[in-house]
Amino acid sequence: MLIPGVLLLLLMPLSATATAQLCGSGSNYTTNSTYQSNLAALAASLPTNASSSRQQFAAATVGQAPDAVHALALCRGDFANDTACADCVAASFQHAQQTCPNDEAATVYYDYDDVNGRKPGCVLGFSGDGDFLSPAAGLTKNGTLFQAWNPVNISADATITAADVHNLLTVTAQDASADTARRYATAVMDAVPTLYSLAQCTPDLSAGDCLTCLQRLIGMVNATMSVRQGGRIFMLRCNIRFEKFMFFDQPMRRISPLSIAPAPPTGKSMYILICFCTAIVLEKHTYKLRGGSHELVWDMEAGLSGFLVFEFHEIQEATSNFSEANKLGEGGFGPVYKGHFLNGMEIAVKRLASHSGQGIMEFKNEVELIAKLQHRNLVRLLGCCSQGVEKILVYEYLPNKSLDFFIFDEYRKSLMDWNKRLVIIEGIAEGLVYLHRHSRLRVIHRDLKPSNILLDNEMNPKISDFGLAKIFSSNNTDEDTTRTVVGTYGYMAPEYASEGLFSIKSDVFSFGVLILEILSGKRNSGTRHCGAFINLLGYAWQSWQDGRWKNIVDASLLPKGEPTEMMRSINIALLCVQENAVDRPNMLDVTAMLSSKSMILHVPKQPAYFNLRVGNEEDSSTTDSCSVNSVTISVATAR
């Protein structure tokens, strides 16, 4: 059954040409009218404007209401030259006027595929609707939706292939949304069979709007395929495609398939890996959430736009009724389970413990907050469930662990060379810059630590666990005060731990601790190698002051690492953990320091907690001088 306003085609596997058009709602212009003249003016100018743009995109309006015509054109990102792009847009105008004669609105998807499927195409749309060029309108209206599917199914395990296609398109969409110049990305997955993918948005969309648009299309792929050898879905503002053959001529990202990922280690762990995923709202409800002795009414329609709302029985089935065999571990929020949906996708389920007094607020905070955050270095929820006393967060699961699983293990940390660790440091920094400066909500995480840094299949970092996060003013110097200090000792800035004062500089402090832990492979607290100090900060500072910075670095890094980069990273870390918040750089400054080898760095001042030393210095080399504390805590402090 066809959806109104949607064109659905089945294409032959190797089609010489494939053209689709969606004519408007029925409003027509008359021959020789002002509207026709304005449309002709656009047809003459838009091809050149699009092809001459570095992004190969153009949007324009000609005329005044009620005869104004609005149009946009976008060429695929791998066009070989400007002439081909201009020809494609011009041909699209001609095709629209032939197939939608005198129609005031039309959308054309013009495709130049040869027998190898590698020639790109373009998208053209025009309308007399005043909102036509609005990005928001382009994301919500179905009138420009087009789907095309290869009629042949892939002869492989459908469950595994569906999961691979979902993962491939999800990562490609994330890469496209993160491409600030073009909003375009391609990828390849060496699965069975090899799969190729492409995602693109009009470059005037924000990263968040681009990802939202692409996620909507991926949701349609999940609902439609069974599994096809290829397919594509277009909207005016975004499009996706996947095939068994290479249909583009562009360098691509290589993605590991889920189907051949190593099995997760046995045993229980409180850490899981979650990655970027797609989600479309299925239902919108209002629930009464009860926590402790109070009742909280939460409008999920306002809080969960863009996320799946699961029924409790779906989660029960996916986790085999929360069986002990599927339990991954338990944290402050509650137990964590592994699950499988019927389409083969693996999930990680965080179930709020019934005894968790603060958990209900953290649950609401995390869901509502993450719904508004979209960045390649932040994890994304797949959805949630709230039914009676059950409060559940659902993430997509990948068979890896969090950062602490690698850097604090004597064997696994040897698998992480300096380049991998530097990529992780830089990725965390970029995620924090987004939270502090570029997201729709300015956010302080307040619980940054290795167990909350999760790693994808390619060891790229994702900041997770926003249950304790706070929204703050756009003024970066603002501080706020709380009577309840939440977070993890060892990563808390001193002004926050002692006085409840928090700001973006609180996260900067935690980031500095993270750099030192990543470099050294030792915890800030709980290490036997602090020397006379009770934590890594004091030991690092003293070693830096004495010119013995190599003592701080994990021995496995020194033979092959870059000494200059390591020394700069220690310098940056010490700048971040300075005792006074005003002395610490902001995260934008930190990313500039990390990316520029020639940038002159300031001399750091004494770090916080430097004066914390063990009582008996002689025993410090043989005695565990401080206890491991990686547990999130809440402490009431007076104002």
Secondary structure, DSSP 8 states (H G I E B T S, - for coil): ---TTEEEEE--SS-S-EEEEEE-SS-B--TT-HHHHHHHHHHHHHHHHHHHSTTSEEEEEES-TTS-EEEEEEE-TT-S-HHHHHHHHHHHHHHHHHHSTTBS-EEEEEE---TTS----EEEEEES-TTTT-HHHHHH-GGGEEEEE-SSB-SS-HHHHHHHHHHHHHHHHHHHHH-TTT-EEEEEE-SSS-EEEEEEE-TTS-HHHHHHHHHHHHHHHHHH-SSBSEEEEE-SSEEEEEESS----S--EEE--GGGS----SS--S--EE-----------EEEEEETTEEEEEEHHHH-TTSEE--HHHHHHHTTTT-GGGEEEE-SS-EEEEEE-TTS-EEEEEE--TT-TTHHHHHHHHHHHHTT---TTB--EEEEEEETTEEEEEEEEES--BHHHHHTSTTGGGG--HHHHHHHHHHHHHHHHIIIIISSS-EE-S---GGGEEE-TT--EEE---TT-EE--S-TT--EE-SEEEE-TTTS-HHHHHH-EE-HHHHHHHHHHHHHHHHHSS-SBS-S--TTBSBHHHHHHHHHHTT-GGGGS-TTTTTTS-HHHHHHHHHHHHHHTBSSGGGS--HHHHHHHHH-SSS-------BTTTT-B-S-GGGTTTS--S------EEEE---
